Amino acid sequence: MDYGRPVEFGISVVPNASELDALRVAVTAADRSGLDLVGIQDHPYQWRFLDTWMLMASLLAQTERVRVFADVTNLPLRAPAMLANEAATLDVLSGGRFELGLGAGGFWDAIAAMGGPRRTPGQAVEAFEEAIAIIRQAWSGERSVHFEGTHYAAHGYHPGPLPAHQIAIWVGAYRPRMLRLIGRLADGWIPSLGIIGIPEIAEAQQVIDAAAAAAGRESSEIRRMVNVSGSIGPRASGGAFSGSVEDWVELLAGWVTDVGLDTFILWPVDADPGQVETFGTEVAPRVRAEVDSRRESRS
């Protein structure tokens, strides 16, 4: 299974307030080393964390080329009309370097403690679909947004600004109903290795593809991402996978051509920015070259 999409690479960083300096160094290394993406997890109820959206604005201002996204945004604590405005604003300010990672929610006790809703799995999916409808309409160029749902509504407000580019909506989800929603409505899927395994990812791809086909979409329209923790080097250890540069190249190239993944977000076990630079300057170009070779040999 290979959807033939270009292969991209990035890192995900933890927004610990006490580690802000190290976080900035890692993101600068990602920007400098040619990586495509920087993701930041969004858990507003985590007392150790900076606010992800404020942090993304700061990181976009300190970088020049890397794209930034929330990995993934906690929808129940962030209203969709405001998300649409904030995302478009970050995209304009950064010259088109923002993408929207979005999740339906979890940790409901913590969400409720902050005044957010407590939703059943079914309600979370319903609310998620409604939110996407509002966000898409806000970015459409229409003069006003009108929507009436069970969980969200928009009564003719005037959206703005328009994004600098067509912002992608990448969804973090695992259950079949959300996977089908991804196939129908989203631009990408971003699971985390450890919560789900590669065999389960391959099975989930089939669910997404069937839903895409039923909606009249091509499977290749949907980006297939994965968060993978680990470390790179001869004495590397820890995380979902650790090994040499050669080990990483073989692993990730296989995930592209055999599993259908196309975007790899590294959660470095080691805070050393050298790990980020190695991923960008050594692993990424060699994976791309290996994937190109395998695709040519199959054509």
Secondary structure per residue as TSV (DSSP state, phi and psi in degrees):
chain	resnum	aa	ss	phi	psi
A	1	M	-	360.0	113.0
A	2	D	-	-143.2	120.3
A	3	Y	-	-86.0	-3.6
A	4	G	-	75.5	14.5
A	5	R	-	-80.0	154.2
A	6	P	-	-59.2	146.5
A	7	V	-	-96.3	132.8
A	8	E	E	-126.0	162.9
A	9	F	E	-140.1	149.4
A	10	G	E	-161.2	-176.1
A	11	I	E	-127.1	158.8
A	12	S	E	-119.9	136.3
A	13	V	E	-119.2	150.5
A	14	V	-	-92.0	127.5
A	15	P	-	-81.7	46.2
A	16	N	B	-64.6	125.5
A	17	A	G	-61.5	-34.6
A	18	S	G	-74.8	-10.5
A	19	E	G	-119.3	28.1
A	20	L	H	-61.0	-42.9
A	21	D	H	-61.9	-44.3
A	22	A	H	-65.5	-37.0
A	23	L	H	-62.1	-45.0
A	24	R	H	-62.5	-39.3
A	25	V	H	-62.9	-42.8
A	26	A	H	-63.6	-41.8
A	27	V	H	-68.9	-39.5
A	28	T	H	-61.3	-40.5
A	29	A	H	-63.2	-39.6
A	30	A	H	-62.8	-43.5
A	31	D	H	-64.3	-41.5
A	32	R	H	-74.2	-32.5
A	33	S	T	-90.2	3.7
A	34	G	T	91.9	7.8
A	35	L	-	-67.3	156.2
A	36	D	-	-92.6	-30.6
A	37	L	E	-139.8	149.7
A	38	V	E	-129.4	122.7
A	39	G	E	-108.2	148.9
A	40	I	E	-134.5	124.4
A	41	Q	-	-67.7	152.0
A	42	D	-	-123.5	98.8
A	43	H	-	-130.3	83.3
A	44	P	T	-60.1	-23.1
A	45	Y	T	-84.3	-3.6
A	46	Q	-	-84.3	111.6
A	47	W	T	-65.1	-20.7
A	48	R	T	-80.3	-13.5
A	49	F	B	-95.7	142.5
A	50	L	-	-70.0	159.4
A	51	D	-	-67.0	125.9
A	52	T	H	-62.2	-41.4
A	53	W	H	-71.3	-36.9
A	54	M	H	-65.6	-39.9
A	55	L	H	-66.0	-40.7
A	56	M	H	-60.6	-39.4
A	57	A	H	-61.2	-42.1
A	58	S	H	-65.4	-42.2
A	59	L	H	-70.4	-35.1
A	60	L	H	-63.9	-34.8
A	61	A	H	-70.6	-26.8
A	62	Q	H	-93.5	-4.7
A	63	T	-	-114.2	170.7
A	64	E	S	-121.1	-30.9
A	65	R	S	-132.2	-28.6
A	66	V	-	-69.2	144.8
A	67	R	E	-92.3	149.2
A	68	V	E	-123.8	143.4
A	69	F	E	-150.8	156.8
A	70	A	E	-82.4	134.1
A	71	D	T	-118.7	66.8
A	72	V	T	-126.2	163.8
A	73	T	E	-63.9	136.9
A	74	N	E	-83.1	95.7
A	75	L	G	-59.0	-43.7
A	76	P	G	-58.9	-23.2
A	77	L	G	-102.0	5.9
A	78	R	S	-139.1	111.2
A	79	A	-	-63.8	138.5
A	80	P	H	-62.3	-36.4
A	81	A	H	-63.6	-40.4
A	82	M	H	-70.6	-38.5
A	83	L	H	-58.1	-43.6
A	84	A	H	-60.2	-43.6
A	85	N	H	-67.9	-44.8
A	86	E	H	-65.6	-41.9
A	87	A	H	-63.8	-45.0
A	88	A	H	-63.2	-39.4
A	89	T	H	-62.7	-47.3
A	90	L	H	-61.7	-36.4
A	91	D	H	-66.8	-42.2
A	92	V	H	-65.7	-47.2
A	93	L	H	-62.4	-30.8
A	94	S	T	-97.5	1.6
A	95	G	T	71.8	35.0
A	96	G	S	88.2	33.9
A	97	R	-	-115.6	28.6
A	98	F	E	-122.5	137.9
A	99	E	E	-126.8	157.0
A	100	L	E	-106.9	104.6
A	101	G	E	-86.1	136.7
A	102	L	E	-141.9	136.8
A	103	G	E	-129.2	150.8
A	104	A	-	-78.2	-13.2
A	105	G	-	116.5	162.4
A	106	G	-	-172.5	-175.2
A	107	F	-	50.5	55.2
A	108	W	H	-65.6	-30.1
A	109	D	H	-62.3	-44.0
A	110	A	H	-68.1	-38.7
A	111	I	H	-63.6	-45.7
A	112	A	H	-63.9	-34.0
A	113	A	H	-63.6	-25.3
A	114	M	T	-93.2	7.9
A	115	G	T	91.4	5.7
A	116	G	-	-82.4	173.2
A	117	P	-	-76.8	154.8
A	118	R	-	-109.2	112.4
A	119	R	-	-115.3	147.4
A	120	T	-	-74.1	164.6
A	121	P	H	-54.6	-41.6
A	122	G	H	-65.1	-41.9
A	123	Q	H	-64.8	-36.9
A	124	A	H	-62.5	-40.3
A	125	V	H	-67.1	-43.4
A	126	E	H	-59.1	-47.1
A	127	A	H	-64.0	-37.8
A	128	F	H	-62.9	-46.0
A	129	E	H	-63.8	-40.1
A	130	E	H	-63.0	-41.8
A	131	A	H	-61.7	-43.0
A	132	I	H	-61.0	-39.7
A	133	A	H	-61.3	-43.0
A	134	I	H	-67.6	-44.8
A	135	I	H	-63.8	-45.3
A	136	R	H	-61.3	-42.6
A	137	Q	H	-64.9	-37.2
A	138	A	H	-64.6	-30.3
A	139	W	T	-91.8	1.8
A	140	S	T	-80.6	-16.6
A	141	G	T	93.6	-3.2
A	142	E	-	-67.5	150.8
A	143	R	S	-68.4	-33.4
A	144	S	S	-142.6	157.0
A	145	V	E	-109.7	125.5
A	146	H	E	-126.1	125.9
A	147	F	E	-160.2	138.6
A	148	E	E	-130.7	112.4
A	149	G	-	-127.3	-177.5
A	150	T	S	-75.2	-34.9
A	151	H	S	-108.6	-30.3
A	152	Y	-	-134.4	153.2
A	153	A	E	-145.8	154.9
A	154	A	E	-140.2	123.2
A	155	H	E	-112.9	60.8
A	156	G	E	79.7	26.9
A	157	Y	E	-76.0	154.4
A	158	H	-	-93.9	112.6
A	159	P	-	-80.4	164.1
A	160	G	-	161.9	158.9
A	161	P	-	-79.0	169.9
A	162	L	-	-74.2	143.5
A	163	P	-	-60.6	156.4
A	164	A	S	-74.9	-23.0
A	165	H	S	-145.9	175.3
A	166	Q	-	-74.8	98.4
A	167	I	-	-65.4	133.1
A	168	A	-	-85.0	147.9
A	169	I	E	-110.8	111.8
A	170	W	E	-108.0	130.3
A	171	V	E	-111.4	130.1
A	172	G	E	-94.3	112.8
A	173	A	-	-162.7	163.9
A	174	Y	-	-138.3	-27.9
A	175	R	S	-81.1	153.8
A	176	P	H	-55.2	-39.8
A	177	R	H	-65.1	-39.7
A	178	M	H	-71.3	-35.0
A	179	L	H	-62.8	-40.0
A	180	R	H	-65.6	-37.2
A	181	L	H	-62.3	-41.4
A	182	I	H	-57.6	-46.7
A	183	G	H	-59.8	-35.1
A	184	R	H	-82.0	-38.6
A	185	L	H	-127.1	-22.4
A	186	A	-	-94.5	167.8
A	187	D	S	-99.9	-10.0
A	188	G	E	-171.9	161.3
A	189	W	E	-121.6	133.5
A	190	I	-	-134.5	85.4
A	191	P	-	-84.0	170.2
A	192	S	B	-116.9	126.2
A	193	L	B	-66.4	132.4
A	194	G	T	115.6	-47.2
A	195	I	T	-74.6	-33.8
A	196	I	B	-136.4	149.0
A	197	G	-	-99.7	169.2
A	198	I	H	-61.7	-41.9
A	199	P	H	-59.5	-38.5
A	200	E	H	-70.3	-33.8
A	201	I	H	-62.8	-42.9
A	202	A	H	-61.4	-40.3
A	203	E	H	-67.0	-40.9
A	204	A	H	-64.7	-33.4
A	205	Q	H	-56.7	-37.7
A	206	Q	H	-66.4	-36.9
A	207	V	H	-65.5	-45.5
A	208	I	H	-61.9	-44.6
A	209	D	H	-63.4	-41.1
A	210	A	H	-63.9	-41.1
A	211	A	H	-68.4	-37.6
A	212	A	H	-62.8	-45.1
A	213	A	H	-62.2	-40.9
A	214	A	H	-64.7	-27.7
A	215	A	T	-91.4	3.7
A	216	G	T	78.5	24.8
A	217	R	-	-107.4	154.0
A	218	E	-	-83.9	137.8
A	219	S	G	-58.3	-32.1
A	220	S	G	-70.7	-10.1
A	221	E	G	-70.2	-19.8
A	222	I	S	-102.1	120.7
A	223	R	E	-68.4	139.8
A	224	R	E	-116.7	105.2
A	225	M	E	-109.0	168.0
A	226	V	E	-155.0	135.1
A	227	N	E	-86.0	127.2
A	228	V	E	-134.9	119.8
A	229	S	E	-84.0	149.4
A	230	G	E	164.9	-171.1
A	231	S	E	-145.4	157.9
A	232	I	E	-122.3	130.5
A	233	G	S	145.1	167.0
A	234	P	T	-65.4	-26.7
A	235	R	T	-114.4	25.3
A	236	A	-	-68.7	146.8
A	237	S	-	-158.5	155.3
A	238	G	-	100.1	156.4
A	239	G	S	83.0	-173.4
A	240	A	S	-69.7	-30.6
A	241	F	E	-152.4	136.5
A	242	S	E	-138.4	143.0
A	243	G	E	175.3	-174.7
A	244	S	-	-73.6	171.6
A	245	V	H	-56.1	-43.3
A	246	E	H	-61.8	-39.3
A	247	D	H	-63.2	-43.7
A	248	W	H	-64.8	-41.5
A	249	V	H	-61.6	-47.6
A	250	E	H	-61.9	-43.1
A	251	L	H	-64.1	-53.5
A	252	L	H	-70.0	-37.1
A	253	A	H	-62.0	-38.5
A	254	G	H	-65.8	-37.4
A	255	W	I	-65.7	-30.5
A	256	V	I	-70.5	-53.3
A	257	T	I	-82.5	-20.8
A	258	D	I	-109.7	-26.9
A	259	V	I	-111.0	-22.3
A	260	G	-	95.1	7.3
A	261	L	-	-75.5	151.8
A	262	D	-	-137.1	-6.9
A	263	T	E	-138.7	128.4
A	264	F	E	-121.1	119.2
A	265	I	E	-108.5	110.6
A	266	L	E	-84.3	129.1
A	267	W	E	-101.4	96.1
A	268	P	E	-64.6	130.5
A	269	V	S	-70.3	-38.0
A	270	D	S	-94.9	128.0
A	271	A	-	-72.8	-6.1
A	272	D	-	-58.6	122.2
A	273	P	H	-61.4	-17.0
A	274	G	H	-60.2	-30.1
A	275	Q	H	-64.2	-41.9
A	276	V	H	-64.9	-45.4
A	277	E	H	-64.0	-39.7
A	278	T	H	-64.1	-40.3
A	279	F	I	-62.3	-41.2
A	280	G	I	-78.6	-39.0
A	281	T	I	-96.0	-21.6
A	282	E	I	-114.8	-53.0
A	283	V	I	-68.6	-52.2
A	284	A	H	-56.8	-53.0
A	285	P	H	-65.1	-31.7
A	286	R	H	-74.5	-33.7
A	287	V	H	-65.5	-44.4
A	288	R	H	-59.8	-43.5
A	289	A	H	-64.1	-41.2
A	290	E	H	-66.8	-40.6
A	291	V	H	-64.3	-44.3
A	292	D	H	-58.4	-42.0
A	293	S	H	-63.7	-44.4
A	294	R	H	-66.2	-38.6
A	295	R	H	-67.7	-39.3
A	296	E	H	-64.7	-38.8
A	297	S	H	-69.9	-21.8
A	298	R	H	-91.8	-15.3
A	299	S	-	-80.7	360.0
